[in-house]
Amino acid sequence: MDEFNETLADRPSFDSESRMYPETPPKKVESPTSNLPRLVGMLVLLSMVAIAPFLAGQFQYHLTRGRIRAEVEVATEALGAAGPRLDDLVIASRMVAKKMSPSVVSVHSADRRGLEGQGSGVIVDPAGYIVTNDHVVRNASDLHVTLIDRRVVPATLIGTDPLIDVAVIKIDAGDLVAAEWGDSDKMDVGDLVWAVGSPFGLECSVTFGIVSAKNRRSASGVTDSLYQEFLQTDVAVNPGNSGGPLVNLQGKVVGINTMIVGERYAGISFAVPSNLARETYESLIENGVIERGYLGVEPLEVPATLRNELSIPSSEGVFVGLVESPSPAARAGLRRGDVIMRWNDGVASD
């Protein structure tokens, strides 16, 4: 009986008015709209991930553009301040071209087989003497030059020096303007230079650059001649430029353009230094031939390590890079690796 009463007590009370038991509280069911914020958040996150590279690119783009604008503004201001000085350089370049043009000629040659060649040359004496390259006039049976005023004048070969690729020819003509010799020893790496000549037959063409290196000799692999030496430049030199002058800022001849590396200009050209070319020119004018003493060594700059080891001053000494045999040097006992310190009671220098 007691268990029965407890069971009845556990039952819900009966509502006499509604004649029904109270309803059981409904279970909580989530509405579909309750997940909307979460879905929106996920979509926003996915969108941010998707457009992040684009936003980063845009940021980098605007950053770069800002830097470029700043650089342009700085460059504009600097150019404005340097304008007068830059104008002076432009004017100087124009004056170099105007000064040299009357002295530069186009050299035309033909051999006995009728093969024609073309190069350049520079008038160095109002009497009609012209310096050019040996390879421009080599084996020529007929020579003539074209002057800036369009005169075509026959030329006579005075002499050549194949070992340094320099030749002298002469024309008989009036009203000639001679170029001035410059001192190639005073040229240094970085100095401004101009090349004037007739590349591909285009007469009186002018190109511009700097001295890239000095004292290019046989040890550099540029030449096989122990007597040859070059100034290296980045001036554009092309077929037909050979024999034309390399000119400094004062409009003076500091070299005779001679060769390039490869078949086409690629930023490296070579010129015979004016001091070497002038020495050959004067010897050919006076004697018609070149007379040289022969030692039979390859003189090089003393290596820095050896210079330090022997305590040799920076401007003294010549390193013997090669001793030919037989030769006077070999008979005198000179060996490869020796350093010559004195020559004919004078200090030897590189």
Residue pairs with C-beta under 8 A, 6 or more apart in sequence:
12 21
12 22
13 21
13 22
14 21
15 21
15 22
79 86
92 249
93 194
93 208
95 251
96 194
96 206
96 247
96 249
96 251
97 194
97 196
97 206
99 251
100 122
100 179
100 194
100 196
100 206
100 245
100 247
100 251
101 148
101 196
101 204
101 206
102 148
102 177
103 122
103 123
103 124
103 177
103 178
103 179
103 245
104 120
104 121
104 122
104 123
104 148
104 179
104 196
104 197
104 198
104 204
104 244
104 245
105 120
105 121
105 122
105 123
105 130
105 145
105 146
105 147
105 148
106 118
106 119
106 120
106 121
106 145
106 146
106 198
106 201
106 203
106 240
107 118
107 119
107 120
107 121
107 130
107 132
107 136
107 137
107 143
107 145
107 155
107 169
107 243
108 116
108 117
108 118
108 143
108 144
108 145
108 146
109 116
109 117
109 118
109 119
109 136
109 137
109 140
109 142
109 143
110 116
110 117
110 140
110 141
110 142
111 117
111 139
111 140
111 141
112 139
112 141
117 136
117 140
118 198
118 201
118 240
119 132
119 133
119 135
119 136
119 137
119 197
119 198
119 240
119 241
119 242
119 243
119 244
120 132
120 136
120 196
120 197
120 198
120 240
120 241
120 242
120 243
120 244
120 257
121 130
121 131
121 132
121 136
121 145
121 169
121 243
121 244
122 130
122 131
122 132
122 179
122 196
122 243
122 244
122 245
122 253
122 256
123 129
123 130
123 176
123 177
123 178
123 179
124 130
124 131
124 178
124 179
124 181
124 253
124 281
125 178
126 176
126 177
126 178
127 170
127 176
128 170
128 171
128 172
128 173
128 176
129 158
129 168
129 169
129 170
129 281
129 285
130 145
130 155
130 168
130 169
130 170
130 171
131 166
131 167
131 168
131 243
131 256
131 277
131 281
132 166
132 167
132 168
132 169
132 242
132 243
132 256
133 165
133 166
133 167
133 242
133 243
133 256
133 258
134 160
134 161
134 162
134 165
134 166
134 167
135 165
135 242
136 167
136 242
136 243
137 143
137 157
137 160
137 167
137 169
138 160
138 162
138 167
140 157
143 154
143 155
143 156
143 157
143 169
144 152
144 153
144 154
144 155
145 152
145 153
145 155
145 169
145 171
146 152
146 153
146 203
147 153
147 173
147 176
148 203
148 204
151 173
153 171
153 172
153 173
154 171
154 172
155 169
155 170
155 171
156 169
156 170
156 171
157 167
157 168
157 169
158 167
158 168
158 169
158 170
158 284
158 285
158 288
159 167
159 168
159 284
159 288
159 289
159 290
160 166
160 167
160 168
160 284
161 167
161 280
161 284
161 290
163 225
163 227
163 228
163 290
163 292
164 225
164 227
164 228
164 229
164 272
164 276
164 277
164 280
165 228
165 258
165 259
165 272
166 256
166 272
166 276
166 277
166 280
166 281
167 243
168 280
168 281
168 284
168 285
179 245
179 247
179 251
179 252
179 253
180 251
180 252
180 253
181 252
181 253
181 274
181 278
182 247
182 248
182 250
182 252
182 253
182 254
182 274
183 254
183 274
183 275
184 231
184 254
184 255
184 273
184 274
184 275
184 276
185 273
185 275
187 193
187 211
187 214
187 231
187 248
187 254
187 273
188 211
188 214
189 210
189 211
189 212
189 213
189 214
190 210
190 211
191 210
191 211
191 248
191 249
192 208
192 209
192 210
192 248
192 249
193 208
193 209
193 210
193 211
193 233
193 235
193 246
193 247
193 248
193 254
193 255
194 206
194 207
194 208
194 235
194 246
194 247
195 206
195 207
195 208
195 209
195 233
195 235
195 236
195 237
195 241
195 244
195 245
195 246
195 247
195 257
195 269
195 271
196 204
196 205
196 206
196 244
196 245
196 247
197 205
197 237
197 240
197 241
197 242
197 243
197 244
197 245
197 257
198 204
198 205
198 240
198 241
198 244
199 205
199 236
199 237
199 238
199 239
199 240
199 241
200 238
200 239
200 240
201 240
202 240
205 241
207 235
207 236
207 237
208 235
209 233
209 234
209 235
209 236
210 233
210 234
210 235
211 231
211 232
211 233
212 232
212 233
212 234
212 268
213 231
213 232
214 231
214 232
215 229
215 301
216 222
216 223
216 229
216 230
216 231
216 232
216 270
217 223
217 226
217 228
217 229
217 230
217 298
217 300
218 224
218 225
218 226
218 228
218 298
219 298
219 300
219 321
222 230
222 261
222 270
223 230
226 298
227 292
228 272
229 272
229 273
229 276
230 258
230 270
230 271
230 272
230 273
231 246
231 254
231 255
231 270
231 271
231 272
231 273
232 268
232 269
232 270
233 246
233 255
233 269
233 270
233 271
234 267
234 268
234 269
235 246
235 257
235 269
236 265
236 269
237 257
237 259
237 260
237 265
237 269
238 260
238 264
238 265
241 257
242 257
242 258
242 259
243 256
243 257
243 258
244 256
244 257
245 253
245 255
245 256
245 257
246 253
246 254
246 255
246 256
246 257
246 271
246 274
247 253
247 254
248 254
252 274
253 274
254 271
254 273
254 274
255 271
255 272
255 273
255 274
255 277
256 271
256 272
256 274
256 277
257 269
257 270
257 271
258 270
258 271
258 272
259 269
259 270
260 266
260 268
260 269
260 270
261 268
280 290
283 289
283 290
283 291
284 290
294 327
294 328
295 327
295 328
295 329
296 323
296 324
296 325
296 326
296 327
296 328
296 329
296 330
297 320
297 321
297 322
297 323
297 324
297 327
297 329
297 334
298 320
298 321
298 322
299 318
299 319
299 320
299 321
299 340
299 350
300 318
300 319
300 320
300 321
300 350
301 318
301 319
301 350
302 312
302 317
302 318
302 319
302 339
302 350
303 319
306 312
306 319
306 339
307 314
307 317
310 317
310 339
312 339
312 341
315 349
315 350
316 341
316 347
316 348
316 349
317 339
317 340
317 341
317 348
317 349
317 350
318 339
318 340
318 348
318 349
318 350
319 337
319 338
319 339
319 350
320 329
320 334
320 335
320 336
320 337
320 338
320 339
320 340
321 336
322 336
323 329
323 330
323 334
323 335
323 336
324 330
334 340
340 348
341 347
341 348
342 348
